[in-house]
């Protein structure tokens, strides 16, 4: 075999090894560390708009506990093939009360600067105006930031913690909104 053909074969093998290595790393990262997601629908406006792209960390909650105010991606309790994006309002054991369109967690009023409309309730939902709802030990109470347009725990009750895929930590599209997603709640409430 000529030196030229051997050099071409060596080059092709090097390229293939690189492609396989990069592809393997991508699969490992995608399955176990972080996942790209697209926001679909208006339930998280004004924090996120439909069509925006976010990164979801699958490992955050292996290193720290979930916190009120975190934005998470989880499997829909009605159809596990669908993923929802919502904000954690109540942790396991918390008492949630919505009274006169305001939210109280463990009898503390939550100042939600990130919502654009008052918190409404759904007929036949899990929460009744002025009555406490207790989050079970293996669940989270979640709501979208666009309360009139969000299907969330007010409707389908608290979601199981094992349905959580991960925490939304970064927005990478559109370009004018690129950056880290910050939990807006004060540490004393988280």
C-alpha positions in Angstrom: 0.0 0.0 0.0 1.3 3.4 -0.9 2.2 6.0 1.7 -0.4 8.4 0.3 -3.3 5.8 0.7 -2.1 4.9 4.2 -2.0 8.6 5.2 -5.6 9.1 3.9 -6.8 6.0 5.8 -5.1 7.2 9.0 -6.6 10.7 8.5 -10.1 9.2 8.0 -9.7 7.0 11.0 -8.6 9.9 13.2 -11.7 11.9 12.0 -14.0 9.0 12.7 -12.5 8.5 16.2 -13.1 12.2 16.9 -16.7 12.1 15.7 -17.5 9.0 17.7 -15.9 10.5 20.8 -17.7 13.8 20.5 -21.0 12.0 19.7 -20.6 9.8 22.8 -19.9 12.8 25.0 -22.9 14.6 23.6 -25.1 11.6 24.4 -23.8 11.3 27.9 -24.3 15.0 28.6 -27.8 15.0 27.0 -29.0 11.9 29.0 -27.4 12.5 32.4 -26.2 16.2 32.8 -28.2 18.8 30.9 -31.0 18.8 28.4 -32.0 21.6 25.9 -35.8 22.4 26.0 -38.0 24.7 24.0 -40.7 26.7 25.9 -44.1 26.0 24.3 -47.1 28.0 25.2 -47.8 31.1 27.3 -47.9 29.6 30.8 -44.5 31.1 31.9 -44.9 34.7 30.5 -43.5 37.2 31.2 -40.5 35.1 32.5 -40.3 32.9 29.4 -42.1 33.2 26.0 -43.1 30.5 23.6 -40.2 29.6 21.3 -37.4 30.4 23.7 -34.7 27.8 24.3 -33.5 26.8 27.8 -31.0 24.4 29.3 -32.3 22.1 32.1 -29.8 20.7 34.6 -30.5 17.0 35.4 -27.9 17.1 38.2 -28.6 20.2 40.3 -30.9 18.4 42.7 -28.3 15.7 43.4 -26.2 18.4 45.0 -28.8 20.6 46.7 -32.4 20.6 47.7 -35.2 22.0 45.6 -36.1 25.5 46.5 -39.3 27.6 46.2 -38.9 29.9 43.2 -36.8 27.4 41.2 -38.1 26.8 37.7 -38.3 23.2 36.8 -39.1 20.9 33.9 -41.2 17.9 34.8 -43.4 15.2 33.2 -47.0 16.1 33.0 -49.1 14.2 35.6 -51.8 13.7 32.9 -49.5 12.5 30.1 -45.8 11.6 31.0 -44.8 12.1 27.3 -45.4 15.8 27.7 -43.0 18.0 29.7 -44.1 21.1 31.5 -42.1 24.1 32.7 -43.3 25.7 36.0 -42.1 27.5 39.1 -41.9 25.7 42.5 -44.2 27.4 44.9 -44.5 24.8 47.6 -42.1 22.1 48.9 -43.1 18.8 50.6 -45.0 19.5 53.8 -45.8 23.2 52.9 -49.2 24.6 53.3 -50.4 26.7 50.3 -53.3 29.0 50.6 -54.6 31.3 47.8 -56.8 34.0 49.2 -58.0 37.0 47.3 -55.6 36.2 44.4 -52.6 36.2 46.7 -50.4 33.3 47.6 -49.5 32.3 51.2 -46.9 29.6 51.9 -46.9 28.5 55.5 -49.0 31.6 56.4 -46.4 33.9 54.7 -47.5 36.1 51.8 -45.2 35.6 48.8 -44.3 38.7 46.9 -44.3 37.5 43.3 -42.8 40.3 41.2 -42.4 37.9 38.3 -46.1 37.5 37.5 -48.2 39.8 35.4 -51.7 38.9 36.5 -53.4 38.0 39.8 -53.6 34.4 40.7 -56.9 32.9 39.8 -58.4 29.6 40.7 -60.0 26.9 38.6 -63.5 25.5 39.3 -63.1 21.9 40.4 -59.4 22.3 41.0 -57.3 21.3 44.0 -57.2 24.7 45.6 -60.2 26.5 47.1 -60.1 30.2 47.8 -59.0 30.8 51.5 -58.5 27.1 52.3 -55.1 25.6 53.0 -53.7 22.9 50.7 -51.0 20.7 52.2 -48.3 19.4 49.9 -47.5 15.8 50.5 -44.1 14.6 51.4 -43.2 13.3 48.0 -44.6 16.2 46.0 -44.2 19.9 44.8 -46.8 22.6 44.3 -46.0 24.3 41.0 -47.5 27.1 39.0 -46.8 29.0 35.8 -46.0 32.7 36.0 -48.9 33.5 33.6 -51.6 32.5 36.1 -54.7 32.9 33.8 -53.0 30.8 31.1 -51.3 28.0 33.1 -52.4 24.5 33.8 -50.6 23.7 37.0 -51.1 22.5 40.6 -54.1 24.7 41.1 -55.8 22.3 38.6 -54.0 18.9 38.8 -52.7 19.1 42.4 -49.1 18.8 43.5 -46.7 16.9 41.2 -44.5 14.0 42.4 -40.9 14.9 43.0 -39.8 11.8 40.9 -41.4 13.4 37.8 -39.0 16.3 37.9 -36.5 16.2 35.0 -34.4 19.1 36.3 -33.9 22.7 37.1 -34.0 25.4 34.3 -30.7 27.2 34.8 -29.8 28.9 31.4 -31.7 30.6 28.5 -29.7 30.4 25.2 -32.3 31.8 22.7 -33.2 34.5 21.8 -29.8 36.2 21.7 -31.0 39.3 23.6 -32.1 37.2 26.6 -29.1 34.8 26.9 -28.1 34.3 30.4 -28.5 32.4 33.7 -32.0 32.0 35.1 -32.0 33.4 38.6 -34.4 32.4 41.4 -36.2 35.7 42.3 -37.4 34.7 45.8 -35.4 35.9 48.8 -33.4 33.3 50.6 -35.6 33.5 53.6 -38.5 32.2 51.6 -36.7 29.6 49.5 
